[in-house]
Amino acid sequence: MKSFLTKKKIDVLLHKYVPRHVLLTKEETQELLEEYNIRFTDLPQMFEKDPVAIAIGAKEGDIVKIVRDSSTTVNESVYYRYVTKEKS
């Protein structure tokens, strides 16, 4: 008798160690790049096949805002990632 494993779909965004991820609009992206006088390529990368990128619908060329809770002098820390394809 053959046994088949079925993949369980797990919402990675609900995991307690995954910070809040927000997909920026084109306008928000432009404002960010102008405010910091940077280009897309100046930001750290996040791959399009990253589980969180898939969950929020991020595609190559998008920018994702990551908001992490902080227990230091600030309540939260904000980071940005540029979504790109993995090199094959």
N, C-alpha and C positions, 0 to 999 in steps of 0.2 A: 504494500500500500504506500503510495506516494503522499508525502505531506507538503503542503504549500504554505509558505509564510506570506501573510499579507502585511503590507506596509501600513502602519498606523500613521495617520496624519496628526502631527503635533503642532500647535500654534506656538512657534518660538517666541513670539512677542509677549506671551503670557508668562514666560519663565522669569523667576524672580531676579536672576542675574543679567538679564538682557535689558539695557537701558532703553528709554523711549527714543524711537527713530521717527523722523518726520521728513517726508519728501518735499523739497522746496519747489515752489512754483518757478516759472521762468523769470517772473519779475523779482521774486525774492533772491534768486540766483544772481541776477544782474546787480541788484543792490549790494549783495555780499561781496561780489568781485570788485565793484567800484569802491565800496567802503574801505576795503583792505588793500586796494590797488594790486590785486593778484589775478592770476589766470587759473583755469581749471587744473592745469598740470602742476600748480604749486601746492595743491591740496593732497593729503594722503589718499590712497586709493582704497576702494571697496569693490570687490568683484561682483559682477552681475549675477553670478551663481551663488553668492552668499545666501544662506537661508533667510536672513532678515531682508535682504534686497528683494528676494523672490516674494516674501510675505507682504511687503509694502508696494510691490509693483515697480521697483526702481529699474531703469534701463540705462544702457550705456549713455553717458553724457549728463546724467542727472546728478544733483548734489543732495546728499542726505545730511540732515542735522541730527546729531546725537546728543541727547540731554541726559547727563548722569547725575544722580543725587550725590551730594558731597557732605561729609560731616566735618569739614574744616570751616574756615571763616566765611565761605559762601555756601548758599543752599544747593546750588547746582553748577555743574561745569558743562559748557557747550563745545562740541567738536563738530567738524564737518568732514565729509568724505566724498570724493569724486568717484562715481560709478564707472567702471571700465570692464571690458571683456578680458578674460584670462588669455594669456598668450599660449598658443598651442605648440 
